[in-house]
Amino acid sequence: MPAARGGAITSDETTNRIPLGSRDSPSLETQRQDARRRLRWAFALALAMLGVEIAGGLLFNSLALLADAGHILGDALAVGLALGAIWLAGRPGGQQRTFGWARAEIMAAMLNGGALLVIAAVIVWRAVLRLDDDPDVAGVGLLALGLTGLAVNGIAAWLLHAPQGRSLNVRGAYYHVLGDALGSVGAVIAGIVIVATGWSTIDAVASFAIAGLIAWNALRLLCEAIDVLMETAPPDLGVEAIALRLRALPGVLGVHDLHLWTVTSGFPALSRHLEIDEITNVESVLMSAAHRLQDEFGLQHVTLQPETGALHEAMACCDFPDLSALGAFSVGHRSD
């Protein structure tokens, strides 16, 4: 019986006997395959649009277009980085990397976030210089290329919208593409204003707005990546709710040493100790806990350690760190 091997059981072991889970979510590998296909299309679109906007920016003397082209170059690199990270994350890690290369996707997201901040800073710098120069900008050409860029970037953003909700790695590339789409909107607005009023300073003003939006998305991406690296609990999973639902299982007297973290996007993991009333009930209690975790919270990679009251008192790890005051990581005996 599984509990005999060190007194712990994993949900992977229970699935050999009783199917776990009621959620029809795609597997991590299926998600990666879909993301890889969409990223390839986005990469091709980024390369095509890069050439068009560089030529247009030089031809029409538009900083907004050149700024957008610089960001498209960042897009191509970002999408390429995301593709490489997906490939690396799927490779085995060997004996020393027990989680494989899964965190490669998070590292790629951090690199993309840093690149977005650099791009935003460069755009601001160039816009400041443009305010002092105030050259003539061809409004009609700017408007035409802005509309073209909006169409292409809109398609790329649409391609990446679905997988970016599941993958922080893809989200990094998505923010690059979305920034380009917003940049194209800025170019269209600038072109209309220049054609209607001749006020060419709007080109620099649009660049400031583009830079602000890029920087905002970059900071959001970096914060999410840092949360994963710091092993923060996933925001969509309530630690206290999980502890209380486990505590409500028949035969469970307490939930201790609960840890919840994200290995990589789409791969949450959980470990905890369950204090039970009778050691003979260990398998049924653990099976019930594994079912509840997957059915209600979508958690598949879990490690459960049963313990009696005496064992709980003897194990120092249950009290380090002492988080019982938070009411989330340690839920003790029933009041009844």
PyMOL commands that set and color helices and strands:
alter all, ss='L'
color gray80, all
select helices_A, chain A and resi 2-4+11-14+28-60+63-89+104-133+139-164+168-197+202-229+239-247+279-297+309-314+316-319+324-326
alter helices_A, ss='H'
color red, helices_A
select strands_A, chain A and resi 9-10+252-264+267-276+301-307
alter strands_A, ss='S'
color yellow, strands_A
deselect
rebuild
show_as cartoon
